[in-house]
C-alpha cells in the first residue's frame, strides 16, 4: 500500500509506507440464500461414495478371494499413498477463501515487510517426476532408409559383433566379481533375441502411436488431468510414450516426449497438487518475476549423458544462468549481486552436482566463480535413495507393498509389476539415484551400518536387499549391499535384452580412495553426479551452500524379497533371471515392529522418501572436508523436524505449514523464509539447526585416510 502526502506547493508526492498485516482492512461478506445447485459439491461427494460402494460389491462378487471389506478398505484412501493426487479433488472442487489464498504468500509478505527484496537472480532445478512431459510427435513415419539415419539404437550399438561380445563378457566378469555368492538359480540369465520384430506389427504400433499422439499433441503424458485420461483410456499409448528405448535410453521410433518449459512446467503437477507453486509465489512477494526467476525443467527419465546429447540441457542451463546474470547487470545490479542462486530439490540436487562438474570441465572454474552466488539444496538425494533400487528391481516400493488384497489385485490387473519394472528400467534417470558410497556409507551385510543403533542384530541396514529363494525342495538366501546391488539390478534388468541395460555403465557409485581418484573424477562424466568421487569447484569467496531437509518421517532403507513362482496373468516379455515362472517381489507378509519393518520394507529416519544419511552426510560432514570442498565453501544445514504443525489438515493430502515431508516441504513456511533470506542477500545470518542424529551418523562413516 502507498500513502501520499501533499507538499506546500500542492503537489502530490508518493511516500512508501509499510502497513502491518494485522492492520490490513477486513472486507465484509454478503449472505446469499443457497439454491440446490450450491450443494453440488455435497452431491458430488455422495456420488463418489455411492459409486465406490457399488464398485466394491460388484468387484468382490466377480473376484474370488477378494472380499467387499478389502475393497472398501482399499477405496478408503488409507491404502493409496502412491495415488495421493486423487485426493486433490477436494482442493480442485472447493472454493478457496481469501485467507487460504493469502496463506500461500505469508512468508514472503512477512519478510517483504522487513525490507527483504529480490537480489540474486534465481534458477530452480526440480526433482524427479516433478516436471510435466508433453507429446510432440505427430508427423508421419519416416521411410526405413531415412529412419535408419535417425535411429538412436544405431548410434549406440557397438561397431562389431565381436566388440559387443567382448563387452558382454566383461560385464559378466564384473558381475561374477561383485556377486561371487549368487545362487546358480539366480545367476542363470534368460536372454531373448532382440531386433527380431515383425515389421508389420511394428508398423501397426507406430501408426497407433501417431494416431494417439495427434490426439494428445502438446498435452502432458506426465502431469495434469491429461495424464490421468491417457492412462485410463489409452494405456498402451501412454506406455509407448513414457518408455524409453531399452537399448539406448532415448526416444523410441516415432515417439517424441519433451519436458514442458517455463515456470508452469513444475508449479503444479495435477490440479490442486502444487510442487514449486508456493516457492514461486513467495519469491514473487519480494519482487521476483519471470525476468529474474527461471525454472530449468528437464526430462527426468533420461541419463545425464543423454540429457546433454538429446536436449543440450546443461548447455541451455549454462546459457540461462549467463543471461540471467547479464540481465541483472543491465538492470543496474553489481557484478556480485548479479550472480545466480541455484535452488534445487530432490534429484535436482544430483543434477546440480553433475552440472557444476560439467561446467568446470567445459568452461573452467572461473565460470563458476563468475556466475554463481550460492546453492540452496532442498531434500537433495545427494547419496542416493534405496527406493530407486526397489522400483527398478521389481516395480515396487513401500506404497505398493502396503496395499491390501483388493488394492494389490486392482493394481496388478491394471498395471502389473512386470510392466512397472520394465518401464522404470528404461529410465536411466532413476539409476542416477542408486546409493553412492558403497559399504563405507551404507554398511555391509555383516556389520552395523552408520545410520542404525548399535544394539541391533545383524545382518543390518547394510544388506539393502535381502532375498530368499523358494521352491518345492530348497530355500536359499543372499544379500545385496550398496557395493554390489547396482551390478545385480543390471544383471537382472538385462533379462529379455541382449547384454546388460544401457545405463549399466552410466554412473559410478563408489568413493574416492586416493587423491588421484579425486583428480581423475573431474574428467569422467560418469562420476560427476557422485559427491563422494568429485570435489566441488572453486567459487567466489561469497558463495554459500544451504542444505534444507526434513526429518522425523519414516523412509525406506531396506527390502526383504522373495524369488519364487508367481501366478502372473500376463506375459510382458520380461522373464526373470531364473527362467520362466520365477519372479522377484517384496515379501509383503514380513513385518516386525521392533525393527520398524512393515510389509517387507524396513524403515529409518528421513523425510518420508530419502533416508537421513543421504540427506545430511555431505552437508554435515562430507563438504566440511578438504577433499570434497577444497575451496572451503561455507555449508549451513537447517533441518525441519516433523511436528503436529506439519501434519496434513483434515481432508487434505498435503502437509501443513510446518511439514517435513519430502515434497510438501516446498510449502513449509520456515523453509521458504530461509530461501528468501538467501536470495535476498541475508543468508549469512542463517546458522545450523539440527534435531536429528545426523552428526552422530556422520561421525560413524569412515572415509579413506590421507586425502585431506
TAJORA-V167199 format. One record per residue. N is the residue number from 1. RES is the residue in one small letter. OMEGA is omega in whole degrees, -180 to 180 (999 if undefined). BURIAL is + if it has 9 or more other ideal C-beta (glycine too) atoms within 8 Angstrom, else -. Layout:
BEGIN
N;RES;OMEGA;BURIAL, N;RES;OMEGA;BURIAL
END
This chain:
BEGIN
1;x;179;-, 2;x;176;-, 3;x;-180;-, 4;x;175;-, 5;x;-176;-, 6;x;177;-, 7;x;-179;-, 8;x;-179;-, 9;x;178;-, 10;x;179;-, 11;x;179;-, 12;x;-177;-, 13;x;-178;-, 14;x;177;-, 15;x;-177;-, 16;x;177;-, 17;x;179;-, 18;x;179;-, 19;x;180;-, 20;x;-177;-, 21;x;-175;-, 22;x;180;-, 23;x;177;-, 24;x;-178;-, 25;x;177;-, 26;x;-178;-, 27;x;-179;-, 28;x;180;-, 29;x;179;-, 30;x;179;-, 31;x;179;-, 32;x;179;-, 33;x;-178;-, 34;x;172;-, 35;x;-178;-, 36;x;-180;-, 37;x;-179;-, 38;x;174;-, 39;x;-174;-, 40;x;179;-, 41;x;176;-, 42;x;179;-, 43;x;179;-, 44;x;-179;+, 45;x;179;-, 46;x;178;-, 47;x;178;-, 48;x;-180;-, 49;x;178;-, 50;x;178;-, 51;x;179;-, 52;x;179;+, 53;x;179;+, 54;x;179;-, 55;x;180;+, 56;x;-179;+, 57;x;-179;+, 58;x;-176;-, 59;x;-179;+, 60;x;178;+, 61;x;-177;-, 62;x;-174;-, 63;x;178;+, 64;x;178;-, 65;x;179;-, 66;x;-178;+, 67;x;177;-, 68;x;176;+, 69;x;177;-, 70;x;-178;+, 71;x;179;+, 72;x;178;+, 73;x;179;+, 74;x;-177;+, 75;x;-179;+, 76;x;179;-, 77;x;-179;-, 78;x;-178;-, 79;x;-179;+, 80;x;-179;+, 81;x;-179;-, 82;x;-180;-, 83;x;-174;-, 84;x;-177;+, 85;x;178;+, 86;x;179;-, 87;x;-179;+, 88;x;175;+, 89;x;179;-, 90;x;179;+, 91;x;-175;+, 92;x;-175;-, 93;x;-178;-, 94;x;175;-, 95;x;-178;-, 96;x;176;-, 97;x;178;-, 98;x;178;-, 99;x;179;-, 100;x;179;-, 101;x;-178;+, 102;x;-179;+, 103;x;179;-, 104;x;-175;+, 105;x;-171;+, 106;x;-180;+, 107;x;180;+, 108;x;180;+, 109;x;179;+, 110;x;-178;+, 111;x;176;+, 112;x;179;+, 113;x;178;+, 114;x;176;-, 115;x;179;-, 116;x;-180;+, 117;x;179;-, 118;x;178;+, 119;x;-179;-, 120;x;169;+, 121;x;-174;+, 122;x;171;+, 123;x;-179;+, 124;x;179;+, 125;x;-175;+, 126;x;-179;+, 127;x;-180;+, 128;x;180;+, 129;x;-179;-, 130;x;-176;+, 131;x;175;+, 132;x;180;+, 133;x;-174;+, 134;x;177;+, 135;x;178;+, 136;x;-178;+, 137;x;175;+, 138;x;-179;-, 139;x;176;-, 140;x;-177;-, 141;x;172;+, 142;x;173;-, 143;x;-172;-, 144;x;-179;-, 145;x;180;-, 146;x;-176;-, 147;x;-178;+, 148;x;-179;-, 149;x;-176;-, 150;x;-175;-, 151;x;-180;+, 152;x;-175;+, 153;x;-180;+, 154;x;-178;-, 155;x;-174;-, 156;x;180;+, 157;x;175;-, 158;x;-176;-, 159;x;-177;-, 160;x;177;-, 161;x;178;-, 162;x;179;-, 163;x;179;+, 164;x;180;+, 165;x;178;-, 166;x;177;-, 167;x;178;+, 168;x;179;+, 169;x;180;-, 170;x;179;-, 171;x;179;+, 172;x;177;-, 173;x;177;-, 174;x;178;+, 175;x;179;+, 176;x;-179;-, 177;x;-177;-, 178;x;-177;+, 179;x;-175;+, 180;x;-175;-, 181;x;-180;-, 182;x;180;+, 183;x;-179;+, 184;x;-179;-, 185;x;-179;+, 186;x;-177;+, 187;x;-179;+, 188;x;-174;+, 189;x;178;-, 190;x;-178;+, 191;x;178;+, 192;x;177;-, 193;x;177;-, 194;x;-180;-, 195;x;175;-, 196;x;-174;-, 197;x;178;-, 198;x;-178;-, 199;x;180;-, 200;x;179;-, 201;x;178;-, 202;x;179;+, 203;x;179;+, 204;x;179;-, 205;x;-180;+, 206;x;178;+, 207;x;179;+, 208;x;179;+, 209;x;180;+, 210;x;180;+, 211;x;179;-, 212;x;-179;+, 213;x;177;+, 214;x;179;-, 215;x;-176;-, 216;x;-176;+, 217;x;-179;+, 218;x;172;-, 219;x;-172;+, 220;x;171;+, 221;x;172;+, 222;x;-178;+, 223;x;-179;+, 224;x;-180;+, 225;x;180;-, 226;x;177;+, 227;x;-179;+, 228;x;178;-, 229;x;-179;+, 230;x;-179;+, 231;x;-178;+, 232;x;-171;-, 233;x;-180;-, 234;x;-172;+, 235;x;-180;+, 236;x;177;-, 237;x;179;+, 238;x;180;+, 239;x;-179;+, 240;x;-180;+, 241;x;-177;+, 242;x;-179;+, 243;x;176;+, 244;x;175;+, 245;x;-173;+, 246;x;178;+, 247;x;-175;+, 248;x;-177;+, 249;x;178;+, 250;x;-173;+, 251;x;169;+, 252;x;-178;-, 253;x;175;+, 254;x;174;+, 255;x;180;+, 256;x;177;+, 257;x;-176;+, 258;x;180;+, 259;x;172;+, 260;x;-175;+, 261;x;179;-, 262;x;-180;-, 263;x;180;+, 264;x;-175;-, 265;x;-176;+, 266;x;177;+, 267;x;174;+, 268;x;176;+, 269;x;175;+, 270;x;179;+, 271;x;-180;+, 272;x;-178;+, 273;x;-177;+, 274;x;173;+, 275;x;179;+, 276;x;-172;+, 277;x;-176;+, 278;x;174;+, 279;x;180;+, 280;x;-179;+, 281;x;-178;+, 282;x;171;+, 283;x;176;+, 284;x;-179;+, 285;x;-179;+, 286;x;171;+, 287;x;179;-, 288;x;174;+, 289;x;-176;-, 290;x;179;-, 291;x;-179;-, 292;x;178;+, 293;x;-174;+, 294;x;176;+, 295;x;-176;+, 296;x;-179;+, 297;x;-180;+, 298;x;176;+, 299;x;-173;+, 300;x;177;+, 301;x;-170;+, 302;x;167;+, 303;x;-179;+, 304;x;176;+, 305;x;180;-, 306;x;175;+, 307;x;179;+, 308;x;-178;+, 309;x;-176;-, 310;x;-171;+, 311;x;-175;+, 312;x;-172;-, 313;x;-176;+, 314;x;174;+, 315;x;179;-, 316;x;178;+, 317;x;176;+, 318;x;180;+, 319;x;178;-, 320;x;180;+, 321;x;-180;+, 322;x;179;+, 323;x;178;-, 324;x;177;+, 325;x;-179;+, 326;x;180;+, 327;x;179;+, 328;x;178;+, 329;x;178;+, 330;x;180;-, 331;x;176;-, 332;x;179;-, 333;x;174;+, 334;x;180;-, 335;x;179;-, 336;x;-180;-, 337;x;-178;+, 338;x;178;+, 339;x;-170;+, 340;x;175;+, 341;x;176;+, 342;x;174;+, 343;x;-178;+, 344;x;179;+, 345;x;172;+, 346;x;179;+, 347;x;177;+, 348;x;177;+, 349;x;175;+, 350;x;174;+, 351;x;-180;+, 352;x;178;+, 353;x;178;+, 354;x;-178;+, 355;x;-180;+, 356;x;178;+, 357;x;176;+, 358;x;-180;+, 359;x;179;+, 360;x;-177;+, 361;x;-175;+, 362;x;-175;-, 363;x;176;-, 364;x;-178;-, 365;x;178;-, 366;x;178;-, 367;x;-178;+, 368;x;-178;+, 369;x;-179;+, 370;x;-168;+, 371;x;-173;+, 372;x;-180;+, 373;x;-178;+, 374;x;-178;+, 375;x;174;+, 376;x;-176;+, 377;x;-177;+, 378;x;176;+, 379;x;-176;+, 380;x;177;+, 381;x;-169;+, 382;x;179;+, 383;x;173;+, 384;x;-177;+, 385;x;177;+, 386;x;-180;+, 387;x;179;+, 388;x;180;+, 389;x;-178;+, 390;x;-179;+, 391;x;-178;+, 392;x;179;+, 393;x;-175;+, 394;x;-179;+, 395;x;-176;+, 396;x;174;+, 397;x;-179;+, 398;x;-177;+, 399;x;-178;-, 400;x;-178;+, 401;x;-176;+, 402;x;176;+, 403;x;177;+, 404;x;-174;+, 405;x;-179;+, 406;x;-180;+, 407;x;179;+, 408;x;-180;+, 409;x;-179;+, 410;x;-178;+, 411;x;-179;+, 412;x;-179;+, 413;x;-176;-, 414;x;-174;-, 415;x;-169;-, 416;x;179;+, 417;x;179;+, 418;x;178;+, 419;x;180;+, 420;x;-179;+, 421;x;-179;+, 422;x;178;+, 423;x;-178;+, 424;x;-178;+, 425;x;177;+, 426;x;-177;+, 427;x;179;+, 428;x;177;+, 429;x;179;+, 430;x;179;+, 431;x;178;+, 432;x;-179;+, 433;x;170;+, 434;x;-176;+, 435;x;176;+, 436;x;171;+, 437;x;177;+, 438;x;-173;+, 439;x;179;+, 440;x;-178;+, 441;x;-172;+, 442;x;-180;+, 443;x;176;+, 444;x;-171;+, 445;x;-174;+, 446;x;-179;-, 447;x;-179;-, 448;x;178;+, 449;x;-178;+, 450;x;-173;+, 451;x;175;+, 452;x;-178;+, 453;x;-176;-, 454;x;-176;-, 455;x;-179;-, 456;x;175;+, 457;x;179;-, 458;x;6;-, 459;x;-168;-, 460;x;173;+, 461;x;-175;+, 462;x;174;+, 463;x;-174;+, 464;x;179;+, 465;x;-180;+, 466;x;-171;+, 467;x;172;+, 468;x;177;+, 469;x;-177;+, 470;x;166;-, 471;x;-173;-, 472;x;-172;-, 473;x;-173;-, 474;x;174;-, 475;x;179;-, 476;x;176;-, 477;x;173;-, 478;x;-175;+, 479;x;-178;+, 480;x;-180;+, 481;x;179;+, 482;x;-180;+, 483;x;-174;-, 484;x;-175;+, 485;x;179;+, 486;x;177;+, 487;x;179;+, 488;x;180;+, 489;x;176;+, 490;x;177;+, 491;x;-178;+, 492;x;-178;+, 493;x;178;+, 494;x;178;+, 495;x;-178;+, 496;x;177;+, 497;x;175;+, 498;x;-177;-, 499;x;-178;-, 500;x;177;+, 501;x;-174;+, 502;x;-175;+, 503;x;-174;+, 504;x;-178;+, 505;x;-175;-, 506;x;-176;+, 507;x;175;+, 508;x;-172;+, 509;x;-173;+, 510;x;-176;+, 511;x;-179;+, 512;x;180;+, 513;x;-178;-, 514;x;176;-, 515;x;177;-, 516;x;177;-, 517;x;-179;+, 518;x;-180;+, 519;x;-179;-, 520;x;-180;-, 521;x;-180;+, 522;x;-177;+, 523;x;-174;-, 524;x;-178;+, 525;x;180;+, 526;x;-177;-, 527;x;-172;+, 528;x;-179;+, 529;x;-177;+, 530;x;-177;+, 531;x;177;+, 532;x;176;+, 533;x;-174;+, 534;x;177;+, 535;x;175;+, 536;x;173;+, 537;x;174;+, 538;x;-178;-, 539;x;171;+, 540;x;-179;+, 541;x;-179;-, 542;x;-177;-, 543;x;179;+, 544;x;171;+, 545;x;177;+, 546;x;179;+, 547;x;-180;+, 548;x;179;+, 549;x;-178;+, 550;x;175;+, 551;x;178;+, 552;x;177;+, 553;x;-176;+, 554;x;179;-, 555;x;-178;+, 556;x;-177;+, 557;x;-176;+, 558;x;-177;+, 559;x;174;+, 560;x;-175;+, 561;x;171;+, 562;x;171;+, 563;x;-177;+, 564;x;-179;+, 565;x;176;-, 566;x;177;-, 567;x;-179;-, 568;x;-176;+, 569;x;-176;-, 570;x;176;-, 571;x;-177;-, 572;x;180;-, 573;x;-175;-, 574;x;-179;+, 575;x;178;+, 576;x;-179;+, 577;x;-179;+, 578;x;180;+, 579;x;-174;+, 580;x;174;-, 581;x;179;-, 582;x;179;+, 583;x;174;+, 584;x;177;+, 585;x;180;+, 586;x;179;+, 587;x;-174;+, 588;x;178;+, 589;x;-175;-, 590;x;178;+, 591;x;180;-, 592;x;-178;-, 593;x;-177;-, 594;x;179;-, 595;x;-180;-, 596;x;178;+, 597;x;-180;+, 598;x;175;+, 599;x;176;+, 600;x;-179;+, 601;x;177;+, 602;x;-170;+, 603;x;175;+, 604;x;178;+, 605;x;180;+, 606;x;-180;+, 607;x;-179;+, 608;x;179;+, 609;x;-175;+, 610;x;178;+, 611;x;-177;+, 612;x;-176;+, 613;x;178;+, 614;x;180;+, 615;x;-165;+, 616;x;-164;+, 617;x;-178;+, 618;x;-177;+, 619;x;-176;+, 620;x;-175;+, 621;x;-172;+, 622;x;-178;+, 623;x;172;+, 624;x;-180;-, 625;x;-176;+, 626;x;-177;-, 627;x;-178;+, 628;x;-178;+, 629;x;-174;+, 630;x;180;+, 631;x;179;+, 632;x;179;-, 633;x;176;+, 634;x;180;-, 635;x;179;+, 636;x;-179;+, 637;x;179;+, 638;x;-179;+, 639;x;171;+, 640;x;-179;+, 641;x;180;+, 642;x;180;+, 643;x;177;-, 644;x;179;-, 645;x;179;-, 646;x;-180;+, 647;x;-178;+, 648;x;176;+, 649;x;-179;-, 650;x;178;-, 651;x;-178;-, 652;x;177;+, 653;x;-176;-, 654;x;-180;+, 655;x;-180;+, 656;x;-175;+, 657;x;178;+, 658;x;-174;+, 659;x;176;+, 660;x;-177;+, 661;x;-173;+, 662;x;-180;+, 663;x;-176;+, 664;x;180;+, 665;x;176;+, 666;x;174;+, 667;x;179;+, 668;x;-174;+, 669;x;179;+, 670;x;178;+, 671;x;179;+, 672;x;178;+, 673;x;178;+, 674;x;178;+, 675;x;-177;+, 676;x;177;+, 677;x;179;+, 678;x;-176;+, 679;x;178;+, 680;x;176;+, 681;x;180;-, 682;x;-179;-, 683;x;-179;+, 684;x;-179;-, 685;x;-179;-, 686;x;-179;+, 687;x;178;-, 688;x;175;-, 689;x;-173;-, 690;x;179;+, 691;x;-172;-, 692;x;177;+, 693;x;-177;-, 694;x;-180;+, 695;x;179;-, 696;x;-179;-, 697;x;-180;+, 698;x;179;+, 699;x;-178;-, 700;x;176;-, 701;x;-178;+, 702;x;178;-, 703;x;174;+, 704;x;-176;+, 705;x;173;-, 706;x;-178;-, 707;x;-178;+, 708;x;999;-
END
